[in-house]
């Protein structure tokens, strides 16, 4: 329930330009039993900061438009959320 939910949250953040809070609220609405552990939530918060720095998270007004969009990124030019989390972990290791 924790690891899979974290992957879905990262996907929503990256490809639907949601903040971690917006993604979490959406996911809990769809599947109430999800609950990432504290470690995963901390990683998602750090990931959100990286997305904000790279301007991949939109403003609140743009978020709903992007979330309702039916466009799906091409597999050739989009990274999977697993790769993204792996890269994030690699960059932040001390």
mmCIF file as gemmi writes it, N, C-alpha and C atoms, coordinates in Angstrom:
data_model
loop_
_atom_site.group_PDB
_atom_site.id
_atom_site.type_symbol
_atom_site.label_atom_id
_atom_site.label_alt_id
_atom_site.label_comp_id
_atom_site.label_asym_id
_atom_site.label_entity_id
_atom_site.label_seq_id
_atom_site.pdbx_PDB_ins_code
_atom_site.Cartn_x
_atom_site.Cartn_y
_atom_site.Cartn_z
_atom_site.occupancy
_atom_site.B_iso_or_equiv
_atom_site.pdbx_formal_charge
_atom_site.auth_seq_id
_atom_site.auth_asym_id
_atom_site.pdbx_PDB_model_num
ATOM 1 N N . UNK Axp A 1 ? 0.836 -1.187 0 1 0 ? 1 A 1
ATOM 2 C CA . UNK Axp A 1 ? 0 0 0 1 0 ? 1 A 1
ATOM 3 C C . UNK Axp A 1 ? 0.881 1.252 0 1 0 ? 1 A 1
ATOM 4 N N . UNK Axp A 2 ? 2.085 1.139 0.505 1 0 ? 2 A 1
ATOM 5 C CA . UNK Axp A 2 ? 2.951 2.306 0.656 1 0 ? 2 A 1
ATOM 6 C C . UNK Axp A 2 ? 3.81 2.578 -0.584 1 0 ? 2 A 1
ATOM 7 N N . UNK Axp A 3 ? 4.513 1.564 -1.06 1 0 ? 3 A 1
ATOM 8 C CA . UNK Axp A 3 ? 5.437 1.76 -2.178 1 0 ? 3 A 1
ATOM 9 C C . UNK Axp A 3 ? 4.699 2.087 -3.472 1 0 ? 3 A 1
ATOM 10 N N . UNK Axp A 4 ? 3.667 1.332 -3.791 1 0 ? 4 A 1
ATOM 11 C CA . UNK Axp A 4 ? 2.903 1.583 -5.019 1 0 ? 4 A 1
ATOM 12 C C . UNK Axp A 4 ? 2.252 2.961 -4.984 1 0 ? 4 A 1
ATOM 13 N N . UNK Axp A 5 ? 1.732 3.333 -3.838 1 0 ? 5 A 1
ATOM 14 C CA . UNK Axp A 5 ? 1.11 4.654 -3.703 1 0 ? 5 A 1
ATOM 15 C C . UNK Axp A 5 ? 2.138 5.755 -3.932 1 0 ? 5 A 1
ATOM 16 N N . UNK Axp A 6 ? 3.345 5.553 -3.468 1 0 ? 6 A 1
ATOM 17 C CA . UNK Axp A 6 ? 4.408 6.541 -3.651 1 0 ? 6 A 1
ATOM 18 C C . UNK Axp A 6 ? 4.734 6.717 -5.127 1 0 ? 6 A 1
ATOM 19 N N . UNK Axp A 7 ? 4.785 5.617 -5.857 1 0 ? 7 A 1
ATOM 20 C CA . UNK Axp A 7 ? 5.056 5.679 -7.299 1 0 ? 7 A 1
ATOM 21 C C . UNK Axp A 7 ? 3.943 6.447 -8.007 1 0 ? 7 A 1
ATOM 22 N N . UNK Axp A 8 ? 2.695 6.158 -7.651 1 0 ? 8 A 1
ATOM 23 C CA . UNK Axp A 8 ? 1.56 6.854 -8.267 1 0 ? 8 A 1
ATOM 24 C C . UNK Axp A 8 ? 1.603 8.342 -7.922 1 0 ? 8 A 1
ATOM 25 N N . UNK Axp A 9 ? 1.908 8.673 -6.687 1 0 ? 9 A 1
ATOM 26 C CA . UNK Axp A 9 ? 2.003 10.083 -6.287 1 0 ? 9 A 1
ATOM 27 C C . UNK Axp A 9 ? 3.106 10.795 -7.071 1 0 ? 9 A 1
ATOM 28 N N . UNK Axp A 10 ? 4.251 10.157 -7.221 1 0 ? 10 A 1
ATOM 29 C CA . UNK Axp A 10 ? 5.345 10.758 -7.992 1 0 ? 10 A 1
ATOM 30 C C . UNK Axp A 10 ? 4.922 10.974 -9.444 1 0 ? 10 A 1
ATOM 31 N N . UNK Axp A 11 ? 4.193 10.017 -9.992 1 0 ? 11 A 1
ATOM 32 C CA . UNK Axp A 11 ? 3.692 10.146 -11.366 1 0 ? 11 A 1
ATOM 33 C C . UNK Axp A 11 ? 2.753 11.342 -11.486 1 0 ? 11 A 1
ATOM 34 N N . UNK Axp A 12 ? 1.811 11.462 -10.549 1 0 ? 12 A 1
ATOM 35 C CA . UNK Axp A 12 ? 0.874 12.588 -10.58 1 0 ? 12 A 1
ATOM 36 C C . UNK Axp A 12 ? 1.61 13.916 -10.457 1 0 ? 12 A 1
ATOM 37 N N . UNK Axp A 13 ? 2.627 13.945 -9.633 1 0 ? 13 A 1
ATOM 38 C CA . UNK Axp A 13 ? 3.398 15.174 -9.453 1 0 ? 13 A 1
ATOM 39 C C . UNK Axp A 13 ? 4.156 15.533 -10.732 1 0 ? 13 A 1
ATOM 40 N N . UNK Axp A 14 ? 4.789 14.558 -11.335 1 0 ? 14 A 1
ATOM 41 C CA . UNK Axp A 14 ? 5.633 14.806 -12.507 1 0 ? 14 A 1
ATOM 42 C C . UNK Axp A 14 ? 4.816 15.087 -13.763 1 0 ? 14 A 1
ATOM 43 N N . UNK Axp A 15 ? 3.837 14.238 -14.048 1 0 ? 15 A 1
ATOM 44 C CA . UNK Axp A 15 ? 3.165 14.316 -15.339 1 0 ? 15 A 1
ATOM 45 C C . UNK Axp A 15 ? 1.841 15.072 -15.319 1 0 ? 15 A 1
ATOM 46 N N . UNK Axp A 16 ? 1.283 15.282 -14.147 1 0 ? 16 A 1
ATOM 47 C CA . UNK Axp A 16 ? 0.055 16.079 -14.042 1 0 ? 16 A 1
ATOM 48 C C . UNK Axp A 16 ? 0.321 17.385 -13.31 1 0 ? 16 A 1
ATOM 49 N N . UNK Axp A 17 ? 1.569 17.636 -12.975 1 0 ? 17 A 1
ATOM 50 C CA . UNK Axp A 17 ? 2.016 18.901 -12.386 1 0 ? 17 A 1
ATOM 51 C C . UNK Axp A 17 ? 1.301 19.227 -11.079 1 0 ? 17 A 1
ATOM 52 N N . UNK Axp A 18 ? 1.081 18.2 -10.277 1 0 ? 18 A 1
ATOM 53 C CA . UNK Axp A 18 ? 0.46 18.389 -8.967 1 0 ? 18 A 1
ATOM 54 C C . UNK Axp A 18 ? 1.513 18.569 -7.888 1 0 ? 18 A 1
ATOM 55 N N . UNK Axp A 19 ? 1.14 19.28 -6.826 1 0 ? 19 A 1
ATOM 56 C CA . UNK Axp A 19 ? 1.976 19.295 -5.633 1 0 ? 19 A 1
ATOM 57 C C . UNK Axp A 19 ? 1.747 17.969 -4.925 1 0 ? 19 A 1
ATOM 58 N N . UNK Axp A 20 ? 2.572 17.647 -3.949 1 0 ? 20 A 1
ATOM 59 C CA . UNK Axp A 20 ? 2.397 16.398 -3.212 1 0 ? 20 A 1
ATOM 60 C C . UNK Axp A 20 ? 1.039 16.393 -2.504 1 0 ? 20 A 1
ATOM 61 N N . UNK Axp A 21 ? 0.614 17.535 -1.994 1 0 ? 21 A 1
ATOM 62 C CA . UNK Axp A 21 ? -0.676 17.622 -1.3 1 0 ? 21 A 1
ATOM 63 C C . UNK Axp A 21 ? -1.832 17.385 -2.259 1 0 ? 21 A 1
ATOM 64 N N . UNK Axp A 22 ? -1.785 18.02 -3.425 1 0 ? 22 A 1
ATOM 65 C CA . UNK Axp A 22 ? -2.853 17.84 -4.415 1 0 ? 22 A 1
ATOM 66 C C . UNK Axp A 22 ? -2.922 16.39 -4.884 1 0 ? 22 A 1
ATOM 67 N N . UNK Axp A 23 ? -1.767 15.81 -5.164 1 0 ? 23 A 1
ATOM 68 C CA . UNK Axp A 23 ? -1.721 14.421 -5.622 1 0 ? 23 A 1
ATOM 69 C C . UNK Axp A 23 ? -2.242 13.477 -4.539 1 0 ? 23 A 1
ATOM 70 N N . UNK Axp A 24 ? -1.844 13.724 -3.287 1 0 ? 24 A 1
ATOM 71 C CA . UNK Axp A 24 ? -2.271 12.875 -2.18 1 0 ? 24 A 1
ATOM 72 C C . UNK Axp A 24 ? -3.788 12.944 -1.996 1 0 ? 24 A 1
ATOM 73 N N . UNK Axp A 25 ? -4.335 14.148 -2.014 1 0 ? 25 A 1
ATOM 74 C CA . UNK Axp A 25 ? -5.796 14.301 -1.866 1 0 ? 25 A 1
ATOM 75 C C . UNK Axp A 25 ? -6.542 13.572 -2.974 1 0 ? 25 A 1
ATOM 76 N N . UNK Axp A 26 ? -6.056 13.707 -4.199 1 0 ? 26 A 1
ATOM 77 C CA . UNK Axp A 26 ? -6.695 13.044 -5.328 1 0 ? 26 A 1
ATOM 78 C C . UNK Axp A 26 ? -6.644 11.527 -5.16 1 0 ? 26 A 1
ATOM 79 N N . UNK Axp A 27 ? -5.481 11.015 -4.798 1 0 ? 27 A 1
ATOM 80 C CA . UNK Axp A 27 ? -5.314 9.569 -4.682 1 0 ? 27 A 1
ATOM 81 C C . UNK Axp A 27 ? -6.134 8.989 -3.531 1 0 ? 27 A 1
ATOM 82 N N . UNK Axp A 28 ? -6.181 9.682 -2.401 1 0 ? 28 A 1
ATOM 83 C CA . UNK Axp A 28 ? -6.977 9.205 -1.262 1 0 ? 28 A 1
ATOM 84 C C . UNK Axp A 28 ? -8.462 9.203 -1.615 1 0 ? 28 A 1
ATOM 85 N N . UNK Axp A 29 ? -8.877 10.176 -2.421 1 0 ? 29 A 1
ATOM 86 C CA . UNK Axp A 29 ? -10.278 10.217 -2.863 1 0 ? 29 A 1
ATOM 87 C C . UNK Axp A 29 ? -10.614 8.989 -3.709 1 0 ? 29 A 1
ATOM 88 N N . UNK Axp A 30 ? -9.668 8.57 -4.546 1 0 ? 30 A 1
ATOM 89 C CA . UNK Axp A 30 ? -9.883 7.422 -5.432 1 0 ? 30 A 1
ATOM 90 C C . UNK Axp A 30 ? -9.654 6.088 -4.729 1 0 ? 30 A 1
ATOM 91 N N . UNK Axp A 31 ? -8.716 6.064 -3.791 1 0 ? 31 A 1
ATOM 92 C CA . UNK Axp A 31 ? -8.362 4.812 -3.098 1 0 ? 31 A 1
ATOM 93 C C . UNK Axp A 31 ? -7.98 5.144 -1.656 1 0 ? 31 A 1
ATOM 94 N N . UNK Axp A 32 ? -8.973 5.178 -0.762 1 0 ? 32 A 1
ATOM 95 C CA . UNK Axp A 32 ? -8.76 5.641 0.616 1 0 ? 32 A 1
ATOM 96 C C . UNK Axp A 32 ? -7.739 4.844 1.432 1 0 ? 32 A 1
ATOM 97 N N . UNK Axp A 33 ? -7.473 3.592 1.088 1 0 ? 33 A 1
ATOM 98 C CA . UNK Axp A 33 ? -6.574 2.781 1.911 1 0 ? 33 A 1
ATOM 99 C C . UNK Axp A 33 ? -5.09 3.062 1.665 1 0 ? 33 A 1
ATOM 100 N N . UNK Axp A 34 ? -4.755 3.904 0.687 1 0 ? 34 A 1
ATOM 101 C CA . UNK Axp A 34 ? -3.334 4.199 0.464 1 0 ? 34 A 1
ATOM 102 C C . UNK Axp A 34 ? -2.801 5.045 1.603 1 0 ? 34 A 1
ATOM 103 N N . UNK Axp A 35 ? -1.562 4.796 1.96 1 0 ? 35 A 1
ATOM 104 C CA . UNK Axp A 35 ? -0.929 5.614 3.001 1 0 ? 35 A 1
ATOM 105 C C . UNK Axp A 35 ? 0.574 5.385 2.97 1 0 ? 35 A 1
ATOM 106 N N . UNK Axp A 36 ? 1.307 6.193 2.182 1 0 ? 36 A 1
ATOM 107 C CA . UNK Axp A 36 ? 2.763 6.033 2.14 1 0 ? 36 A 1
ATOM 108 C C . UNK Axp A 36 ? 3.383 6.255 3.519 1 0 ? 36 A 1
ATOM 109 N N . UNK Axp A 37 ? 4.434 5.512 3.809 1 0 ? 37 A 1
ATOM 110 C CA . UNK Axp A 37 ? 5.092 5.679 5.109 1 0 ? 37 A 1
ATOM 111 C C . UNK Axp A 37 ? 5.83 7.018 5.162 1 0 ? 37 A 1
ATOM 112 N N . UNK Axp A 38 ? 6.311 7.37 6.344 1 0 ? 38 A 1
ATOM 113 C CA . UNK Axp A 38 ? 6.943 8.68 6.544 1 0 ? 38 A 1
ATOM 114 C C . UNK Axp A 38 ? 8.175 8.878 5.664 1 0 ? 38 A 1
ATOM 115 N N . UNK Axp A 39 ? 8.952 7.834 5.497 1 0 ? 39 A 1
ATOM 116 C CA . UNK Axp A 39 ? 10.153 7.938 4.663 1 0 ? 39 A 1
ATOM 117 C C . UNK Axp A 39 ? 9.819 8.263 3.219 1 0 ? 39 A 1
ATOM 118 N N . UNK Axp A 40 ? 8.804 7.58 2.676 1 0 ? 40 A 1
ATOM 119 C CA . UNK Axp A 40 ? 8.385 7.85 1.304 1 0 ? 40 A 1
ATOM 120 C C . UNK Axp A 40 ? 7.8 9.252 1.175 1 0 ? 40 A 1
ATOM 121 N N . UNK Axp A 41 ? 7.025 9.683 2.169 1 0 ? 41 A 1
ATOM 122 C CA . UNK Axp A 41 ? 6.446 11.029 2.111 1 0 ? 41 A 1
ATOM 123 C C . UNK Axp A 41 ? 7.555 12.081 2.14 1 0 ? 41 A 1
ATOM 124 N N . UNK Axp A 42 ? 8.581 11.846 2.934 1 0 ? 42 A 1
ATOM 125 C CA . UNK Axp A 42 ? 9.704 12.782 2.983 1 0 ? 42 A 1
ATOM 126 C C . UNK Axp A 42 ? 10.394 12.855 1.62 1 0 ? 42 A 1
ATOM 127 N N . UNK Axp A 43 ? 10.582 11.703 0.981 1 0 ? 43 A 1
ATOM 128 C CA . UNK Axp A 43 ? 11.174 11.686 -0.356 1 0 ? 43 A 1
ATOM 129 C C . UNK Axp A 43 ? 10.297 12.436 -1.351 1 0 ? 43 A 1
ATOM 130 N N . UNK Axp A 44 ? 8.974 12.283 -1.234 1 0 ? 44 A 1
ATOM 131 C CA . UNK Axp A 44 ? 8.067 12.992 -2.137 1 0 ? 44 A 1
ATOM 132 C C . UNK Axp A 44 ? 8.134 14.504 -1.925 1 0 ? 44 A 1
ATOM 133 N N . UNK Axp A 45 ? 8.301 14.925 -0.69 1 0 ? 45 A 1
ATOM 134 C CA . UNK Axp A 45 ? 8.427 16.359 -0.406 1 0 ? 45 A 1
ATOM 135 C C . UNK Axp A 45 ? 9.718 16.9 -1.031 1 0 ? 45 A 1
ATOM 136 N N . UNK Axp A 46 ? 10.805 16.151 -0.906 1 0 ? 46 A 1
ATOM 137 C CA . UNK Axp A 46 ? 12.063 16.56 -1.541 1 0 ? 46 A 1
ATOM 138 C C . UNK Axp A 46 ? 11.91 16.575 -3.064 1 0 ? 46 A 1
ATOM 139 N N . UNK Axp A 47 ? 11.218 15.578 -3.587 1 0 ? 47 A 1
ATOM 140 C CA . UNK Axp A 47 ? 10.974 15.493 -5.028 1 0 ? 47 A 1
ATOM 141 C C . UNK Axp A 47 ? 10.139 16.687 -5.498 1 0 ? 47 A 1
ATOM 142 N N . UNK Axp A 48 ? 9.145 17.063 -4.709 1 0 ? 48 A 1
ATOM 143 C CA . UNK Axp A 48 ? 8.323 18.228 -5.04 1 0 ? 48 A 1
ATOM 144 C C . UNK Axp A 48 ? 9.204 19.48 -5.136 1 0 ? 48 A 1
ATOM 145 N N . UNK Axp A 49 ? 10.122 19.642 -4.201 1 0 ? 49 A 1
ATOM 146 C CA . UNK Axp A 49 ? 11.033 20.791 -4.242 1 0 ? 49 A 1
ATOM 147 C C . UNK Axp A 49 ? 11.873 20.791 -5.517 1 0 ? 49 A 1
ATOM 148 N N . UNK Axp A 50 ? 12.326 19.622 -5.946 1 0 ? 50 A 1
ATOM 149 C CA . UNK Axp A 50 ? 13.083 19.516 -7.197 1 0 ? 50 A 1
ATOM 150 C C . UNK Axp A 50 ? 12.214 19.901 -8.389 1 0 ? 50 A 1
ATOM 151 N N . UNK Axp A 51 ? 10.958 19.453 -8.391 1 0 ? 51 A 1
ATOM 152 C CA . UNK Axp A 51 ? 10.055 19.792 -9.491 1 0 ? 51 A 1
ATOM 153 C C . UNK Axp A 51 ? 9.753 21.289 -9.515 1 0 ? 51 A 1
ATOM 154 N N . UNK Axp A 52 ? 9.607 21.878 -8.356 1 0 ? 52 A 1
ATOM 155 C CA . UNK Axp A 52 ? 9.35 23.321 -8.284 1 0 ? 52 A 1
ATOM 156 C C . UNK Axp A 52 ? 10.559 24.085 -8.823 1 0 ? 52 A 1
ATOM 157 N N . UNK Axp A 53 ? 11.749 23.666 -8.44 1 0 ? 53 A 1
ATOM 158 C CA . UNK Axp A 53 ? 12.964 24.327 -8.93 1 0 ? 53 A 1
ATOM 159 C C . UNK Axp A 53 ? 13.075 24.234 -10.447 1 0 ? 53 A 1
ATOM 160 N N . UNK Axp A 54 ? 12.691 23.097 -10.997 1 0 ? 54 A 1
ATOM 161 C CA . UNK Axp A 54 ? 12.772 22.921 -12.447 1 0 ? 54 A 1
ATOM 162 C C . UNK Axp A 54 ? 11.494 23.385 -13.141 1 0 ? 54 A 1
ATOM 163 N N . UNK Axp A 55 ? 10.593 23.976 -12.373 1 0 ? 55 A 1
ATOM 164 C CA . UNK Axp A 55 ? 9.329 24.54 -12.865 1 0 ? 55 A 1
ATOM 165 C C . UNK Axp A 55 ? 8.448 23.502 -13.558 1 0 ? 55 A 1
ATOM 166 N N . UNK Axp A 56 ? 8.468 22.284 -13.054 1 0 ? 56 A 1
ATOM 167 C CA . UNK Axp A 56 ? 7.613 21.244 -13.606 1 0 ? 56 A 1
ATOM 168 C C . UNK Axp A 56 ? 6.295 21.131 -12.857 1 0 ? 56 A 1
ATOM 169 N N . UNK Axp A 57 ? 6.153 21.859 -11.759 1 0 ? 57 A 1
ATOM 170 C CA . UNK Axp A 57 ? 4.87 21.923 -11.068 1 0 ? 57 A 1
ATOM 171 C C . UNK Axp A 57 ? 4.274 23.283 -11.388 1 0 ? 57 A 1
ATOM 172 N N . UNK Axp A 58 ? 3.039 23.269 -11.875 1 0 ? 58 A 1
ATOM 173 C CA . UNK Axp A 58 ? 2.375 24.487 -12.31 1 0 ? 58 A 1
ATOM 174 C C . UNK Axp A 58 ? 1.707 25.195 -11.15 1 0 ? 58 A 1
ATOM 175 N N . UNK Axp A 59 ? 1.276 26.416 -11.407 1 0 ? 59 A 1
ATOM 176 C CA . UNK Axp A 59 ? 0.514 27.152 -10.401 1 0 ? 59 A 1
ATOM 177 C C . UNK Axp A 59 ? -0.829 26.467 -10.189 1 0 ? 59 A 1
ATOM 178 N N . UNK Axp A 60 ? -1.529 26.817 -9.128 1 0 ? 60 A 1
ATOM 179 C CA . UNK Axp A 60 ? -2.798 26.176 -8.782 1 0 ? 60 A 1
ATOM 180 C C . UNK Axp A 60 ? -3.809 26.283 -9.908 1 0 ? 60 A 1
ATOM 181 N N . UNK Axp A 61 ? -3.909 27.42 -10.566 1 0 ? 61 A 1
ATOM 182 C CA . UNK Axp A 61 ? -4.887 27.589 -11.642 1 0 ? 61 A 1
ATOM 183 C C . UNK Axp A 61 ? -4.561 26.705 -12.838 1 0 ? 61 A 1
ATOM 184 N N . UNK Axp A 62 ? -3.285 26.484 -13.098 1 0 ? 62 A 1
ATOM 185 C CA . UNK Axp A 62 ? -2.893 25.644 -14.22 1 0 ? 62 A 1
ATOM 186 C C . UNK Axp A 62 ? -2.989 24.16 -13.891 1 0 ? 62 A 1
ATOM 187 N N . UNK Axp A 63 ? -2.954 23.829 -12.611 1 0 ? 63 A 1
ATOM 188 C CA . UNK Axp A 63 ? -2.951 22.43 -12.191 1 0 ? 63 A 1
ATOM 189 C C . UNK Axp A 63 ? -4.21 21.709 -12.624 1 0 ? 63 A 1
ATOM 190 N N . UNK Axp A 64 ? -5.373 22.299 -12.374 1 0 ? 64 A 1
ATOM 191 C CA . UNK Axp A 64 ? -6.617 21.607 -12.715 1 0 ? 64 A 1
ATOM 192 C C . UNK Axp A 64 ? -6.727 21.402 -14.215 1 0 ? 64 A 1
ATOM 193 N N . UNK Axp A 65 ? -6.254 22.358 -15.001 1 0 ? 65 A 1
ATOM 194 C CA . UNK Axp A 65 ? -6.282 22.219 -16.451 1 0 ? 65 A 1
ATOM 195 C C . UNK Axp A 65 ? -5.379 21.074 -16.9 1 0 ? 65 A 1
ATOM 196 N N . UNK Axp A 66 ? -4.184 21.002 -16.338 1 0 ? 66 A 1
ATOM 197 C CA . UNK Axp A 66 ? -3.25 19.938 -16.694 1 0 ? 66 A 1
ATOM 198 C C . UNK Axp A 66 ? -3.754 18.579 -16.225 1 0 ? 66 A 1
ATOM 199 N N . UNK Axp A 67 ? -4.374 18.548 -15.049 1 0 ? 67 A 1
ATOM 200 C CA . UNK Axp A 67 ? -4.848 17.285 -14.491 1 0 ? 67 A 1
ATOM 201 C C . UNK Axp A 67 ? -6.001 16.721 -15.307 1 0 ? 67 A 1
ATOM 202 N N . UNK Axp A 68 ? -6.851 17.599 -15.84 1 0 ? 68 A 1
ATOM 203 C CA . UNK Axp A 68 ? -7.998 17.161 -16.625 1 0 ? 68 A 1
ATOM 204 C C . UNK Axp A 68 ? -7.638 16.884 -18.075 1 0 ? 68 A 1
ATOM 205 N N . UNK Axp A 69 ? -6.422 17.196 -18.463 1 0 ? 69 A 1
ATOM 206 C CA . UNK Axp A 69 ? -5.975 16.979 -19.827 1 0 ? 69 A 1
ATOM 207 C C . UNK Axp A 69 ? -5.914 15.487 -20.128 1 0 ? 69 A 1
ATOM 208 N N . UNK Axp A 70 ? -6.249 15.136 -21.36 1 0 ? 70 A 1
ATOM 209 C CA . UNK Axp A 70 ? -6.198 13.724 -21.743 1 0 ? 70 A 1
ATOM 210 C C . UNK Axp A 70 ? -4.898 13.385 -22.45 1 0 ? 70 A 1
ATOM 211 N N . UNK Axp A 71 ? -4.032 14.358 -22.638 1 0 ? 71 A 1
ATOM 212 C CA . UNK Axp A 71 ? -2.764 14.108 -23.323 1 0 ? 71 A 1
ATOM 213 C C . UNK Axp A 71 ? -1.878 13.218 -22.466 1 0 ? 71 A 1
ATOM 214 N N . UNK Axp A 72 ? -1.307 12.216 -23.098 1 0 ? 72 A 1
ATOM 215 C CA . UNK Axp A 72 ? -0.4 11.298 -22.412 1 0 ? 72 A 1
ATOM 216 C C . UNK Axp A 72 ? 0.979 11.482 -23.022 1 0 ? 72 A 1
ATOM 217 N N . UNK Axp A 73 ? 2.011 11.671 -22.21 1 0 ? 73 A 1
ATOM 218 C CA . UNK Axp A 73 ? 3.346 11.869 -22.77 1 0 ? 73 A 1
ATOM 219 C C . UNK Axp A 73 ? 3.83 10.63 -23.511 1 0 ? 73 A 1
ATOM 220 N N . UNK Axp A 74 ? 4.566 10.853 -24.562 1 0 ? 74 A 1
ATOM 221 C CA . UNK Axp A 74 ? 5.146 9.766 -25.333 1 0 ? 74 A 1
ATOM 222 C C . UNK Axp A 74 ? 6.17 9.029 -24.482 1 0 ? 74 A 1
ATOM 223 N N . UNK Axp A 75 ? 6.243 7.715 -24.654 1 0 ? 75 A 1
ATOM 224 C CA . UNK Axp A 75 ? 7.204 6.945 -23.862 1 0 ? 75 A 1
ATOM 225 C C . UNK Axp A 75 ? 8.636 7.256 -24.274 1 0 ? 75 A 1
ATOM 226 N N . UNK Axp A 76 ? 8.825 7.799 -25.474 1 0 ? 76 A 1
ATOM 227 C CA . UNK Axp A 76 ? 10.174 8.119 -25.936 1 0 ? 76 A 1
ATOM 228 C C . UNK Axp A 76 ? 10.766 9.327 -25.235 1 0 ? 76 A 1
ATOM 229 N N . UNK Axp A 77 ? 9.918 10.32 -24.894 1 0 ? 77 A 1
ATOM 230 C CA . UNK Axp A 77 ? 10.461 11.545 -24.317 1 0 ? 77 A 1
ATOM 231 C C . UNK Axp A 77 ? 10.04 11.77 -22.873 1 0 ? 77 A 1
ATOM 232 N N . UNK Axp A 78 ? 9.49 10.763 -22.224 1 0 ? 78 A 1
ATOM 233 C CA . UNK Axp A 78 ? 9.073 10.91 -20.828 1 0 ? 78 A 1
ATOM 234 C C . UNK Axp A 78 ? 9.752 9.834 -19.983 1 0 ? 78 A 1
ATOM 235 N N . UNK Axp A 79 ? 10.245 10.243 -18.812 1 0 ? 79 A 1
ATOM 236 C CA . UNK Axp A 79 ? 10.868 9.288 -17.895 1 0 ? 79 A 1
ATOM 237 C C . UNK Axp A 79 ? 9.786 8.622 -17.062 1 0 ? 79 A 1
ATOM 238 N N . UNK Axp A 80 ? 10.007 7.385 -16.709 1 0 ? 80 A 1
ATOM 239 C CA . UNK Axp A 80 ? 9.06 6.726 -15.822 1 0 ? 80 A 1
ATOM 240 C C . UNK Axp A 80 ? 9.248 7.266 -14.415 1 0 ? 80 A 1
ATOM 241 N N . UNK Axp A 81 ? 8.187 7.237 -13.586 1 0 ? 81 A 1
ATOM 242 C CA . UNK Axp A 81 ? 8.325 7.725 -12.213 1 0 ? 81 A 1
ATOM 243 C C . UNK Axp A 81 ? 9.364 6.945 -11.415 1 0 ? 81 A 1
ATOM 244 N N . UNK Axp A 82 ? 9.543 5.67 -11.72 1 0 ? 82 A 1
ATOM 245 C CA . UNK Axp A 82 ? 10.524 4.865 -10.996 1 0 ? 82 A 1
ATOM 246 C C . UNK Axp A 82 ? 11.929 5.391 -11.281 1 0 ? 82 A 1
ATOM 247 N N . UNK Axp A 83 ? 12.22 5.669 -12.544 1 0 ? 83 A 1
ATOM 248 C CA . UNK Axp A 83 ? 13.521 6.229 -12.881 1 0 ? 83 A 1
ATOM 249 C C . UNK Axp A 83 ? 13.708 7.576 -12.209 1 0 ? 83 A 1
ATOM 250 N N . UNK Axp A 84 ? 12.67 8.365 -12.181 1 0 ? 84 A 1
ATOM 251 C CA . UNK Axp A 84 ? 12.76 9.688 -11.585 1 0 ? 84 A 1
ATOM 252 C C . UNK Axp A 84 ? 13.083 9.59 -10.102 1 0 ? 84 A 1
ATOM 253 N N . UNK Axp A 85 ? 12.401 8.711 -9.367 1 0 ? 85 A 1
ATOM 254 C CA . UNK Axp A 85 ? 12.685 8.545 -7.947 1 0 ? 85 A 1
ATOM 255 C C . UNK Axp A 85 ? 14.09 7.993 -7.732 1 0 ? 85 A 1
ATOM 256 N N . UNK Axp A 86 ? 14.498 7.075 -8.594 1 0 ? 86 A 1
ATOM 257 C CA . UNK Axp A 86 ? 15.843 6.516 -8.495 1 0 ? 86 A 1
ATOM 258 C C . UNK Axp A 86 ? 16.888 7.61 -8.71 1 0 ? 86 A 1
ATOM 259 N N . UNK Axp A 87 ? 16.681 8.433 -9.741 1 0 ? 87 A 1
ATOM 260 C CA . UNK Axp A 87 ? 17.619 9.519 -10.01 1 0 ? 87 A 1
ATOM 261 C C . UNK Axp A 87 ? 17.651 10.513 -8.856 1 0 ? 87 A 1
ATOM 262 N N . UNK Axp A 88 ? 16.477 10.8 -8.288 1 0 ? 88 A 1
ATOM 263 C CA . UNK Axp A 88 ? 16.416 11.717 -7.156 1 0 ? 88 A 1
ATOM 264 C C . UNK Axp A 88 ? 17.216 11.158 -5.984 1 0 ? 88 A 1
ATOM 265 N N . UNK Axp A 89 ? 17.029 9.877 -5.704 1 0 ? 89 A 1
ATOM 266 C CA . UNK Axp A 89 ? 17.745 9.253 -4.591 1 0 ? 89 A 1
ATOM 267 C C . UNK Axp A 89 ? 19.252 9.319 -4.831 1 0 ? 89 A 1
ATOM 268 N N . UNK Axp A 90 ? 19.654 9.062 -6.071 1 0 ? 90 A 1
ATOM 269 C CA . UNK Axp A 90 ? 21.064 9.089 -6.419 1 0 ? 90 A 1
ATOM 270 C C . UNK Axp A 90 ? 21.663 10.491 -6.242 1 0 ? 90 A 1
ATOM 271 N N . UNK Axp A 91 ? 20.918 11.52 -6.642 1 0 ? 91 A 1
ATOM 272 C CA . UNK Axp A 91 ? 21.405 12.9 -6.543 1 0 ? 91 A 1
ATOM 273 C C . UNK Axp A 91 ? 21.505 13.375 -5.106 1 0 ? 91 A 1
ATOM 274 N N . UNK Axp A 92 ? 20.633 12.863 -4.235 1 0 ? 92 A 1
ATOM 275 C CA . UNK Axp A 92 ? 20.578 13.39 -2.876 1 0 ? 92 A 1
ATOM 276 C C . UNK Axp A 92 ? 21.368 12.569 -1.872 1 0 ? 92 A 1
ATOM 277 N N . UNK Axp A 93 ? 21.989 11.48 -2.306 1 0 ? 93 A 1
ATOM 278 C CA . UNK Axp A 93 ? 22.792 10.677 -1.382 1 0 ? 93 A 1
ATOM 279 C C . UNK Axp A 93 ? 24.054 11.429 -1 1 0 ? 93 A 1
ATOM 280 N N . UNK Axp A 94 ? 24.418 11.285 0.256 1 0 ? 94 A 1
ATOM 281 C CA . UNK Axp A 94 ? 25.616 11.964 0.758 1 0 ? 94 A 1
ATOM 282 C C . UNK Axp A 94 ? 26.753 10.989 0.86 1 0 ? 94 A 1
